[in-house]
Each structure stands twice: as structure tokens, then as C-alpha cells.
Amino acid sequence: MTLSKHPHKLYELILLCLFGVIAYISQVVMSALPNIEIVTLLFIIITRRFGIKALSSVYVFAFCEILTYGFHIWSINYLYVWTVLVLIILPLRKIDNIFIYTLIGGIFGLLFGTLCSIPYFIIGGISFGVSYILTGISFDFLHLFGNTITIFFLYKPLTMVMNKIKL
Amino acid sequence: MKKKSLIIILSVVLVALIALFGSLYFNNKNDEENDPKTSQSQNDDSQSEKEEQGTNITVKVVLDDKSEKIFEIKTTATTLADALLEEKLISKEEYDAGFYTTINGVRADYTLDGMWWCFYTNGEMATTGANEITLSEGDNFDIVQTPA
């Protein structure tokens, strides 16, 4: 397959890369607010519209993050945490219900620190991993709060915008 | 109906997780507050602050080859991270990031060296970051270069 023979595929690919960059910009702009972000919401909406192809956006986002902040232990998190979110949304993507996605976003926010702790369990053993989770619990609650608010208020308008895109 | 049951399941999961994380958080907090060593030294701390305007702490940096360097520090800083920065044991960049790979000029970067710095407060492994460890009079901190 060549992309020039399938312009709609090229268009889709560009859109997906663009969404990854938008997610990255939103993260940088909102980085002053602790664990308040719209990346979760964006990936939920992108997955609902594009299915498994949303992983392209996820990895463009992860690539931009690593380019900006450098490769550290926590960079490993970016390589799988958002993929987990995409895989959770994938089987539910035909359902259009704000409460379901608000709840999933909230749970994902609360479990974000736990998901990110996996490399620390591998590096430093159980005590290091557990202390990493315990240290971050207050931030996880902030993440739960932030995700719930952003998804509840922005899910509908952003879904409307996403549905306007013609493929 | 399917949507409804999914919402109920997700709500139950969320409530259970909030309860679990909440109890973990408060247990962890209470453990720190009820630690007799900590509360005793906190009292000492407030007294000595009145008298001398500073807290005396000991920081021991232990390297992988078991060699160690002891720093007797008198500081007005409130957290361990502030005291380490004051003593120039950590850099401003790592102080800001809250994650320390270089202590007293010795690097323990997991990705580069396969080692990390493990913090101990009065012999017990720290459960919070150095920027959240408050200083009390006579505290002993061990910072141990630990192989992964």
C-alpha cells in the first residue's frame, strides 16, 4: 500500500499525529497544575473515534514528552500507561455515555501512580514500589478529581468536535 | 441495561479504590505521626529552635563499596531536601525535580549505573520523598547507594 494511492489513510495518519501533538501541548501548558490534565480525556475521545489507531497518537505524545524531558525511569511509564487506557476504552468505544467515561477516567487517574510504579517494583523491589505508591497517593487523588471534572465538562463538546471530522 | 450495569460496576470499583487508597494514605500518615521517635524529637526540635535557631541532623552517605561519609549538619531548613541543597549534597535541578541521582557528587542513575539512592530516616526506609521528610532535632539520615 502506498499512501499516495490512499489519500484518506494519509489524512488519517496526519490527524492522529496531530492529536498526539495536541495532547503533548496540552500537557506542557497544564504542567503547572499538579496532575490536572486533559490527556486522558483526549485519548479516550481519540480511541472512541479511531480505535486501535489511537496508539499512533499515544506514541507521538510519548515521543514528544521524552524529547522534551529526556529519557528517565519515569519515561518508561509513558510507553505503556496510555496504552493501557486505549486498551480499556477499545471494547467500549461504541458506547456514548459520559458517566462511563467519567468513571473510567477517574479510576485511571486514581490508579495512575500504581500503574507508573511498575518499573520501580522491578528496579528496587517491593518496598521501593510500595513506597513510591504511598508517596504519590495524594497526587493520585488530585488526578482522580482532575480527570473527573475535565471529562465530565469537556467530554461532550470535544466529542462533538471529533464527530465533525470527516474521514 | 448494559450501560446501567457497567456504570454500577465502575462506580463500585471507584468507591472501593477510593476507600483502599484513602485508608492507605491515612494509615501511612498516622504511622508517621505516632512514631514516638519522631514526636519526641519534634518536641525537642521546637525547644532547640527557640534556643539555637537551628536543627542538628546527621546525614550519612553510604556508597556501594560500603565506604561512607558523615555530615553533621546544623540547619534552619524544614525538610531533608532543603538541608541537602543547603549543604550542596544535591543540585538545584534535582532538588526542583524531586528525584535524586547524584548525592555528594556520586551518581546512582538506574538507567546508567544500575543503582539508586535509598533514603533511611532513623534506620527506617523512607516512605516519602526527601522534600516531604521534615527535620527533627537529632535525626539520622542514611542515603545508601543501592544496586538495582
Interface residues (C-beta under 8 A of the other chain):
Chain A: F71 H72 I73 W74 L92 I95 N97 F99 I100 L103 I104 G106 I107 L110 L111 I123 G124 S127 F128 S131 I133 L134 T135 I137 S138 D140 F141 L144
Chain B: K3 L6 I7 L10 S11 V13 L14 L17 I18 F21 G22 L24 Y25 N28 F99 Y110 T111 W116 C118 M125 A126 T127 T128 G129 E132 T146 A148
